[in-house]
Amino acid sequence: MDVTLHLAQEPDADALLGRSPLAALVGMLLDQQVPMEWAFAGPHTIAQRLGADDLDAHEIASYEPEAFAELLSTKPAVHRYPGSMAKRIQQLCQYLVEHYDGDASAVWEGVKDGGELLKRLNDLPGFGTQKAQIFLALLGKQLGVRPKGWREAAGAYGEAKSFRSVADITGPDSLTKVRAHKQEMKAAAKAAKAAGK
């Protein structure tokens, strides 16, 4: 895996996401309740604070929890909720160590089809169905991981030429389109809620 992603909109952070399966998973985990760029810059910030050029699941899994939370809390914080996200990242890394010997790419390597890949992603701590489908779409659309049926397993996020999620962001133009789509979805949900009252 060595591609250029444009999710953090910051060259060094995006380079790490493109070469490190664990960084990409951690970025996806962090992508909630904060701007996408902030979330996907997180893995690079964590690696820098650990004095490394990549993330290591074994190191993070065995890190002293309070010290790891402090690492994420140091200003500028890695996330709006650095303490709870530190715990989630450690849980993810502990799961990867236990089930995949710490190798994040083993989550998708050798899967027989998109359904199996979706199940594996859904089993990861902190990954619900939507997050798993978005990450599956990112794997297929930008990282070249395309088992049979991957688009179907990714649901609407797997559709070609759509601008629904981080899976579709390849630069500033697509970022603008994805943001516009999210605003439309929020407005529609708000209108539906108001209509239901």
C-alpha positions as CSV (number, residue, x, y, z in Angstrom):
1,M,0.0,0.0,0.0
2,D,1.7,3.2,-1.1
3,V,-0.6,5.7,-2.7
4,T,-1.2,9.4,-2.1
5,L,-4.4,10.2,-0.2
6,H,-5.8,13.7,0.3
7,L,-7.8,13.3,3.5
8,A,-5.7,15.4,6.0
9,Q,-5.0,18.0,3.3
10,E,-1.5,18.0,4.7
11,P,1.3,16.3,2.7
12,D,3.2,14.5,5.4
13,A,0.0,13.3,7.1
14,D,-1.5,12.2,3.8
15,A,1.7,10.4,2.9
16,L,1.5,8.4,6.1
17,L,-2.1,7.5,5.5
18,G,-1.2,6.2,2.0
19,R,1.7,4.0,3.1
20,S,0.5,2.8,6.5
21,P,-2.6,0.5,6.8
22,L,-2.7,1.2,10.6
23,A,-2.6,5.0,10.1
24,A,-5.5,4.7,7.7
25,L,-7.6,2.7,10.1
26,V,-6.8,5.0,13.0
27,G,-7.7,8.0,10.9
28,M,-11.0,6.4,10.1
29,L,-11.6,5.7,13.8
30,L,-10.9,9.3,14.7
31,D,-13.3,10.6,11.9
32,Q,-16.2,11.5,14.1
33,Q,-17.4,14.7,15.8
34,V,-14.4,16.6,14.3
35,P,-13.6,17.9,10.8
36,M,-12.3,15.2,8.6
37,E,-8.9,16.9,8.0
38,W,-8.3,17.0,11.8
39,A,-9.2,13.3,12.2
40,F,-7.0,12.1,9.4
41,A,-4.0,14.3,10.5
42,G,-4.3,12.5,13.9
43,P,-2.2,9.4,13.0
44,H,0.7,11.6,11.8
45,T,0.6,13.6,15.0
46,I,0.5,10.5,17.2
47,A,3.5,9.0,15.3
48,Q,5.5,12.2,15.7
49,R,4.7,12.3,19.4
50,L,5.8,8.7,19.7
51,G,9.1,9.6,18.0
52,A,8.3,7.3,15.0
53,D,7.6,7.6,11.3
54,D,4.7,5.1,11.5
55,L,2.3,3.7,14.0
56,D,3.0,0.3,15.6
57,A,0.0,-1.7,16.8
58,H,2.1,-3.6,19.4
59,E,3.6,-0.4,20.8
60,I,0.2,1.4,21.1
61,A,-1.6,-1.7,22.5
62,S,0.9,-2.0,25.3
63,Y,1.3,1.7,26.0
64,E,0.4,2.8,29.5
65,P,-3.2,4.0,29.1
66,E,-2.9,7.3,31.0
67,A,0.3,8.2,29.2
68,F,-1.3,7.4,25.9
69,A,-4.3,9.6,26.7
70,E,-1.9,12.4,27.7
71,L,-0.1,12.0,24.4
72,L,-3.4,12.6,22.5
73,S,-4.4,15.4,24.9
74,T,-1.2,17.5,24.6
75,K,-2.1,20.7,22.7
76,P,-3.0,20.8,20.0
77,A,-5.1,17.8,20.9
78,V,-5.5,15.0,18.4
79,H,-9.3,15.0,18.8
80,R,-12.0,16.9,20.5
81,Y,-12.3,13.9,22.9
82,P,-8.7,12.8,23.2
83,G,-9.2,10.7,26.3
84,S,-12.0,8.5,24.9
85,M,-10.3,8.3,21.5
86,A,-7.0,7.2,23.1
87,K,-8.9,4.4,24.7
88,R,-10.5,3.4,21.4
89,I,-7.2,3.5,19.5
90,Q,-5.7,1.3,22.1
91,Q,-8.7,-1.1,21.9
92,L,-8.3,-1.2,18.1
93,C,-4.6,-1.9,18.3
94,Q,-5.1,-4.6,21.0
95,Y,-7.7,-6.3,18.7
96,L,-5.2,-6.1,15.8
97,V,-2.4,-7.6,17.9
98,E,-4.8,-10.4,19.2
99,H,-6.4,-11.3,15.8
100,Y,-3.9,-10.2,13.2
101,D,-0.5,-10.1,14.9
102,G,-0.6,-6.3,14.8
103,D,-0.7,-6.2,11.0
104,A,-3.6,-3.9,10.0
105,S,-3.3,-4.9,6.3
106,A,-4.1,-8.5,7.3
107,V,-7.7,-7.3,8.0
108,W,-8.2,-7.1,4.2
109,E,-5.5,-9.3,2.7
110,G,-6.8,-12.7,1.4
111,V,-10.5,-12.0,2.0
112,K,-12.7,-14.0,-0.4
113,D,-15.3,-11.3,-1.1
114,G,-16.7,-7.9,-0.1
115,G,-19.1,-9.5,2.5
116,E,-16.2,-11.1,4.4
117,L,-14.2,-7.8,4.3
118,L,-17.2,-5.9,5.6
119,K,-17.6,-8.4,8.4
120,R,-13.9,-8.1,9.3
121,L,-14.1,-4.3,9.4
122,N,-17.4,-4.3,11.3
123,D,-15.7,-6.5,13.9
124,L,-13.0,-3.9,14.6
125,P,-13.5,-2.0,17.9
126,G,-15.0,1.5,17.2
127,F,-16.2,0.5,13.7
128,G,-20.0,0.3,13.2
129,T,-21.6,-0.6,9.9
130,Q,-21.4,2.9,8.4
131,K,-17.8,3.4,9.3
132,A,-16.9,-0.1,8.0
133,Q,-18.7,0.5,4.7
134,I,-17.0,3.9,4.2
135,F,-13.6,2.4,4.9
136,L,-14.3,-0.5,2.6
137,A,-15.2,2.0,-0.1
138,L,-11.9,3.9,0.6
139,L,-10.0,0.6,0.2
140,G,-11.7,-0.2,-3.1
141,K,-11.7,3.3,-4.6
142,Q,-8.3,4.5,-3.6
143,L,-6.2,1.8,-2.1
144,G,-6.7,-0.9,-4.7
145,V,-8.3,-3.5,-2.4
146,R,-11.1,-4.8,-4.5
147,P,-12.4,-8.3,-3.6
148,K,-15.3,-9.6,-5.5
149,G,-18.5,-7.7,-4.5
150,W,-16.7,-4.9,-2.7
151,R,-18.9,-2.1,-4.2
152,E,-22.1,-4.0,-3.1
153,A,-20.7,-4.6,0.4
154,A,-19.8,-0.9,0.7
155,G,-23.5,0.1,-0.1
156,A,-24.1,3.6,-1.4
157,Y,-20.5,4.5,-0.4
158,G,-19.2,2.1,-3.1
159,E,-21.0,3.7,-6.0
160,A,-18.8,5.0,-8.7
161,K,-18.5,8.7,-9.2
162,S,-20.4,9.5,-6.0
163,F,-19.3,12.2,-3.5
164,R,-20.6,10.8,-0.2
165,S,-17.7,10.2,2.0
166,V,-13.9,10.3,2.6
167,A,-13.7,7.4,0.1
168,D,-14.4,9.9,-2.6
169,I,-12.0,12.7,-1.7
170,T,-9.0,12.9,-4.0
171,G,-8.4,16.6,-3.7
172,P,-9.9,20.0,-3.0
173,D,-12.7,19.8,-5.6
174,S,-14.0,16.4,-4.4
175,L,-13.7,17.6,-0.8
176,T,-16.0,20.5,-1.6
177,K,-18.5,18.1,-3.3
178,V,-18.5,15.7,-0.4
179,R,-19.0,18.6,2.1
180,A,-21.9,19.8,0.0
181,H,-23.5,16.3,-0.1
182,K,-23.1,16.0,3.7
183,Q,-24.8,19.4,4.2
184,E,-27.7,18.3,1.9
185,M,-28.1,15.1,4.0
186,K,-28.1,17.1,7.2
187,A,-30.7,19.5,5.9
188,A,-32.9,16.6,4.6
189,A,-32.7,14.9,8.0
190,K,-33.5,18.1,9.8
191,A,-36.5,18.7,7.5
192,A,-37.7,15.1,7.9
193,K,-37.5,15.4,11.7
194,A,-39.4,18.7,11.6
195,A,-42.1,17.1,9.4
196,G,-42.4,14.2,11.8
197,K,-43.2,16.4,14.8
